[in-house]
Amino acid sequence: MGAALLFALIHESVMAVFMSWRWDDTGRFGLYLWKMATGYLALDFVVYWGIVGGYYALDYARELRRREVTASQLQASLSEARLQALRAQLNPHFLFNTLNAISVLAMKGDSARVTRTLTLLSELLRLTIDGLPQEVPLAQEIELTDRYLEIQRIRFPDRLAVERDIPIDVQDALVPSLVLQPLVENAVLHGVSRTVDGGCITLRARRRGTDLELQVCDTGPGFARGATREGIGLSNTRARLEQLYGTSQRVTCENRDAGACVSIVLPFRAATTAEEAVWAG
């Protein structure tokens, strides 16, 4: 407001000097000074106040937008860091269990299965170390999961069966990378491995409207009454899904007639040709 008044005074002072040159001999200069004092100064004040106010409003809006963008970038970076940290926790957990299985095979002197398991493990580690995107097509996620399941079938050659029900129309759906592996690991460790005769793990996928439903079911003893066998893998899966999809996702654990079933529901989004090319490359 002070700046507007200052500009108005400067403007009218300049105009007064200019008018004194033109009207000093006509007697109209005094009339102009009167009008300046009673009207022009107030009008100039309003005009300059509008200009100054508009400038500060625009500057404030720009600063507010800059802060919003900065905050958004920081939040995105934080979310990405959390996702990377959660996903990183899965790999050591899986690696520990796989190396333990290899150790058991080595002590039994089964060199053929040790070699095959190490080959499969190296393929999985290469994919994860090279860096997987946050989301991959479901077909590629199933491919990764198959490598893990083959490792487990080497460990339990006569006790682990696998069934798949993955329709072609959902195989290009984008899912978080490594989202199925901890669920399958949970089913192996707490389901199939705890039954004398082994069991079966079933992978299912269905499109339900705008959502994709993924299921990992087993024929093990099921969840204990009033509790779920939720280890670090499943807990991190919940956290990752919440970070990626917010309230548009859900994870449910339940007992079926024979065994347990974990279901994941998330928004259906088909991979683009470019995204599939990134994976293939």
N, C-alpha and C positions, 0 to 999 in steps of 0.2 A: 504493500500500500504506500509506503514511504517512497519507493522507487517511482511509482506512478505519479505521485504528487510532484516529485522532483522533475520528472520529464515534462509534466504539464507546465510547471513554472518556467522551465527553460524554453519550452516552445512559445509560450505567450510573451516571454521577455524578448525573444528574437523577433516575434511578430510586432511587438511594440516599437522596437528600434526601427524596423522596416517601415512601419506605418508613420513614424515620426518624420521620416524623410519625405513621404508623399503628402501627408496631411498637416504638417506643422503650420503651413501658411494659410490653410483654409479654415482653421479652427475646429476641424473634425477630430483632431488627435485626442482631445479631452473626452469626446464622446466615445471613442474607441477604448480608451482606458476604462471608462465606466462600464462598457459592455464586457470588457475583459474581466473586470473584477466581479461582475454580477452573473455572467453567463458563460463566456468562453472558457474561463479557467475550470469551471465545474464540468463542462462538456469534455474538455481535454483530459481532465482527471479520470472521467468514466472511461473514455476511449483507451487511455494508456493503462488504466487499471485492468481493463479487459485483455489488452495485449500482454501485459506482464503476467496476469493470472493464467492466461492461456499457455504461455511459455512454461510456467512452473508446473501446470497441470500435465502438459505433454512430457516434460522432463521427469515428473514423478511417475507417470505411466510407463515410460521407458525403463526407469530404474526398477519399478515393480516387476515388469516383464523380465528384465535381466535376472532379478533375484529368483523369480519363478523357474526360469530355465536352468539356472545354476542349481537350485534345489532339486529339480527334476533329474538333472544329470547326476547329482550326488546320490539320489535315491536309487537311480538305475544302477549306478556303480556298486552301491552297497548291496542291492538285491543280487546282482551278478556275482559279487564276492561271496555272498551267503550260499548261493547255488553251487558255486565251485567248491566251497568248503564242504557242503553236504555230500556232493557227489564224490569228492576225494576220500571221504570216510568210507564209502562203499568198497572201493578197490582194495585197501589193506585188509578189510574184513574178509572179502572173498579170497584174496591172495593167501591169507593165513590158513584158511580151511583147505584150500587146494594143495598147498605145500604140505600140509599135514597128511592129506590123503596120499600124496606121492611118497612121503616118508614111509607110510604103512606098506605101500606096494613094494618099495625098495627092500624093506626088511623081510618081505615074503619072497624076495628074489624074482619078482615078476618084471623082468627088464623090458619086455615088449610093451606092457601097459604103462610102465614108467616113461618110456620113450614117447608113446602116443599122447600121454597126459601132458608131458612137457611141451610137445609140439602144439597142442591145443591151447595150453596156457600162454605160450609165447605169442600165438596169434591174437588172443584176447588182449594181452598186455600191449602189443604193438598198436592195436586199434585205440586203446584207451590212452596210451602215452602220446601217440600222434595227435590226439585231441579230437574228441567227438563233439559235434555241435550239441546244443542243449536239446534239440529235437531232431529225430530221425524218422523216416518212414517206418511204419509198423513191420513191413517185410524185412527190413534190415535189423530191427530190434529182435525179431524172431530168429534171424540168422545168428545174432550174437548169443541169444539165449540157448540156441541149439548147441553151440560150442560148449557152453557151461554144462548143459545136460549130458553131452557126450562124455565130458570129464566125470560126471557123477555115475553114468552107466558103466564106465570103466571101474569105478570104485565099487558099485553094486551091480555086477554083471547080470545076475539072475533075479534081482529084486526090484528093479526100477523099470516101469513101462511108461511111455509118454504118448499122449494123444493130443491132436491139434484140431481145432475147429475154427479156422481163420478164413472166412469167405474172401473171395478175390476183391470184392467191392470195398473192403476196408484196409487192404494191404498198403495202400498209399497214404493212409492217415498218419499225421504227424503225432508222435508220442515222445515223451522225455527219454533221452538215451539212458540205457541201463535201468529202465523202470521195472522191467519184468525180472531181471536177474535176482534182486533181493527177495522177491516174492517166491520165486522158484527155489531159491536156497532155503528159505523158511520152510517150504513144503517138504524139501528133502530132509533137512535136519530134524524137524519137529514132527514130521508126518511119516513119510515112507520109511526112514531109517529106524523108526521106533516100533515097527511091526515085524514079526518074525518072518512072514512070507513076503515082505516088501509091499509094494503097492503101485498105484498109477497116478501120474500127474497129468492134468488136462489143462491145456491153454485154449481159451476161447476169446473171441472178439466179435462184437456186434455193434452195428450202428443203430442208435435209437433216436430218431429225429435229428436234432442238431448235436447230439452227444455221441461219444464213442465209449463203449463199455468193454473193459478188459477183465478177464477172470483167470485166476490160477487156483485150481482145485486139486485136492489130493484125497486119497482113500486111507489116510492115517487115522489116528485116534481122535482127531478133532481138537478143538480148543477146550481147555479145562473150563468147568462150570464157573461162570462169573469172571473169567479172565480171558485174555488173548495172549498168544505167544508172540508178542511184538518186541523183537529185538531191535538192534541199532539200524539194521537194514530197512525194516518196515517203518520205523519211526522217521528215518531220514527221507523215505519215499513220501510220507505224508507231508513233511516240511517242504520238500522240493515242489510237490504239486501245489501246495498253498502259495508258495512264492511265485510259481509260474502262472497259475490260473485263478488265484484268489478263491472266491466263493463259488466259482463255476465248476469246481471239482469236488469229489467226495471219495472216501475210501471206507469200505465196510468189510468187516470180518465176521463170518458166521459159520456155524456147523450145518452140514447137510446130512442126509440120511447115512451117507458113508464118507466120513472125513470132514475136512474144513475147506472153506472157500474164501478167497480174498478178491473183492471186486473193486475196480477203479473206474470211475466215470469222469470224463473230461471232455471239453469241447471238441467236436469233430472239425478238423481242418486238413484238407488234402494237401500233400506236398506238391509244390510246383515243379516244373521241369528243371529249373535252375537249382532248386534244393536237392532234387534227386541226383543231379550232375555233381554237386558238391560232395555228396556221399560217395558216389561211384568213383570220383577222382581221388 
